[in-house]
């Protein structure tokens, strides 16, 4: 804010226009023997940048006679003579270009340092020596156009992303662009409408002569001034119609889902903003420095945003990991499984807000896990394989991985000083009734258990209710060597009927 206030105060000091008038009284002999007249225009030192960066300094040259005269500008005599020899003249404005004034030239010069302004005959005659008078009027004023150009360029570059997604900006830009390109559209339409004249050259010639003739008829001169255009009903009606048509066309073809179009508009606005900023002051070096500062600030802001986003992601991941570990440990202790974390894992103290979230959950009690703990604990517990979900899952190498339920049951058997059967460790059990192995936890296993079958995990067998009631299950291959009654060899009804006949 301090820099902006300083700039505004300096511009207010220089707001008054300053004009000085002098004659081109110095002669410069050229290499071909002709002469040129010149004068020296003094400027301010380069260290006085701030007040004069947005100062428009122009030289208005007027001479009494001569039509084929050219104006040259250089910082010293050597460069001035070389530019005159090479015919490197400066731009004298649209009036001189269209021949409206042959004895006047308006050109802009730098307000820093000294500048040599010369007038020479383009045909190389010596008529400048006899009765030729040239007057130079130097005008200095604050260029609010350049100041607005710099602000507009910085704004376009900085807000290019939001502007490319704004419906109002896209419609406004389309309307203004259609106004600027309306002449080309008229040329295309006219070239399609003229019979047997499909060439663009004929269309340009017809439209150019017609348009310039109408301008000459309406405004009384070939190039109308800005004031004449602003107060002309025809010009205002033409601009209004072009703007409305451009608005309608932009609204019809505009699409928010076109990512490529939005990216083109975004980076086009950035380039336009850089171009406006790089030409917004009276010193080219300062303008380029401002554009580089804008780029550096943009890169720094993006780097800061990436670093902050990385820290946020890492912090969120660390907090989520701590919360998940605490929730898993709490659920494991509540279910009697112990801590699910590996003993080799280094314990990390959770952050304060994680401790608060974990402490907010009720302590482990005898109530079911579904009714205790916070929602975060339940979500974390749902992601881990709870007992009863599955008994064993075959791996790619054919082995079976024990689940928490199998591990829990194994620990119960080991506490009873028993050794679990290897068949049970693989998640299978032997059914005495059918003589086949079934999977523990499957539908058949659960149905048999509900019917009264007793699983013996030490021996790895599933005993029927009758044998379990006797308490001494007898099976083939046991130490007694006797076959149980229930396991007698099956006989078909036909064999039984044949035995009765016998």
Rosetta blueprint (number, residue, H / E / L):
1 X L
2 X H
3 X H
4 X H
5 X H
6 X H
7 X H
8 X H
9 X H
10 X H
11 X H
12 X H
13 X H
14 X L
15 X L
16 X L
17 X L
18 X E
19 X E
20 X E
21 X E
22 X E
23 X E
24 X L
25 X L
26 X E
27 X E
28 X E
29 X E
30 X L
31 X L
32 X L
33 X L
34 X L
35 X E
36 X E
37 X E
38 X E
39 X E
40 X E
41 X E
42 X L
43 X L
44 X E
45 X L
46 X L
47 X L
48 X L
49 X H
50 X H
51 X H
52 X H
53 X L
54 X L
55 X E
56 X E
57 X E
58 X E
59 X E
60 X E
61 X E
62 X E
63 X E
64 X L
65 X L
66 X L
67 X L
68 X L
69 X E
70 X E
71 X E
72 X E
73 X E
74 X E
75 X L
76 X L
77 X H
78 X H
79 X H
80 X H
81 X H
82 X H
83 X H
84 X H
85 X H
86 X L
87 X L
88 X L
89 X L
90 X L
91 X L
92 X L
93 X L
94 X H
95 X H
96 X H
97 X H
98 X L
99 X L
100 X L
101 X L
102 X L
103 X L
104 X E
105 X E
106 X E
107 X E
108 X E
109 X E
110 X L
111 X L
112 X E
113 X L
114 X L
115 X E
116 X E
117 X E
118 X E
119 X E
120 X E
121 X E
122 X L
123 X L
124 X L
125 X L
126 X L
127 X H
128 X H
129 X H
130 X L
131 X L
132 X L
133 X L
134 X E
135 X E
136 X E
137 X E
138 X E
139 X E
140 X E
141 X E
142 X E
143 X L
144 X H
145 X H
146 X H
147 X H
148 X H
149 X H
150 X H
151 X H
152 X H
153 X H
154 X H
155 X H
156 X H
157 X H
158 X H
159 X L
160 X H
161 X H
162 X H
163 X H
164 X H
165 X L
166 X L
167 X H
168 X H
169 X H
170 X H
171 X H
172 X H
173 X H
174 X H
175 X H
176 X H
177 X H
178 X H
179 X H
180 X H
181 X L
182 X H
183 X H
184 X H
185 X H
186 X H
187 X H
188 X H
189 X H
190 X H
191 X H
192 X H
193 X H
194 X L
195 X L
196 X L
197 X L
198 X L
199 X L
200 X H
201 X H
202 X H
203 X H
204 X H
205 X H
206 X H
207 X H
208 X H
209 X H
210 X H
211 X H
212 X H
213 X H
214 X H
215 X H
216 X H
217 X H
218 X H
219 X H
220 X L
221 X L
222 X L
223 X L
224 X L
225 X L
226 X H
227 X H
228 X H
229 X H
230 X H
231 X L
232 X L
233 X H
234 X H
235 X H
236 X H
237 X H
238 X H
239 X H
240 X H
241 X H
242 X H
243 X H
244 X H
245 X H
246 X H
247 X H
248 X H
249 X H
250 X H
251 X H
252 X H
253 X H
254 X L
255 X L
256 X L
257 X L
258 X L
259 X H
260 X H
261 X H
262 X H
263 X H
264 X H
265 X H
266 X H
267 X H
268 X H
269 X H
270 X H
271 X H
272 X H
273 X H
274 X H
275 X H
276 X H
277 X H
278 X H
279 X L
280 X L
281 X L
282 X L
283 X L
284 X H
285 X H
286 X H
287 X H
288 X H
289 X H
290 X H
291 X H
292 X H
293 X H
294 X H
295 X H
296 X H
297 X H
298 X H
299 X H
300 X H
301 X H
302 X H
303 X H
304 X H
305 X H
306 X H
307 X H
308 X H
309 X H
310 X H
311 X H
312 X H
313 X H
314 X H
315 X H
316 X H
317 X H
318 X H
319 X H
320 X H
321 X H
322 X H
323 X H
324 X H
325 X H
326 X H
327 X H
328 X H
329 X H
330 X H
331 X H
332 X H
333 X H
334 X H
335 X H
336 X L
337 X L
338 X L
339 X L
340 X L
341 X L
342 X L
343 X L
344 X L
345 X L
346 X L
347 X L
348 X L
349 X L
350 X L
351 X L
352 X H
353 X H
354 X H
355 X H
356 X H
357 X H
358 X H
359 X H
360 X H
361 X L
362 X L
363 X L
364 X L
365 X L
366 X L
367 X L
368 X L
369 X H
370 X H
371 X H
372 X L
373 X L
374 X L
375 X H
376 X H
377 X H
378 X H
379 X H
380 X H
381 X H
382 X H
383 X L
384 X L
385 X L
386 X L
387 X L
388 X L
389 X L
390 X L
391 X L
392 X E
393 X E
394 X E
395 X L
396 X L
397 X L
398 X L
399 X L
400 X E
401 X E
402 X E
403 X L
404 X H
405 X H
406 X H
407 X H
408 X H
409 X H
410 X H
411 X H
412 X H
413 X H
414 X H
415 X H
416 X L
417 X L
418 X L
419 X L
420 X L
421 X L
422 X H
423 X H
424 X H
425 X H
426 X L
427 X L
428 X E
429 X E
430 X E
431 X E
432 X L
433 X L
434 X L
435 X L
436 X E
437 X E
438 X E
439 X E
440 X L
441 X L
442 X L
443 X H
444 X H
445 X H
446 X H
447 X H
448 X H
449 X H
450 X H
451 X H
452 X L
453 X L
454 X E
455 X E
456 X E
457 X L
458 X L
459 X L
460 X L
461 X E
462 X E
463 X E
464 X L
465 X H
466 X H
467 X H
468 X H
469 X H
470 X H
471 X L
472 X L
473 X L
474 X L
475 X L
476 X L
477 X L
478 X L
479 X L
480 X L
481 X L
482 X L
483 X L
484 X L
485 X H
486 X H
487 X H
488 X L
489 X L
490 X L
491 X L
492 X L
493 X H
494 X H
495 X H
496 X H
497 X H
498 X H
499 X H
500 X H
501 X H
502 X L
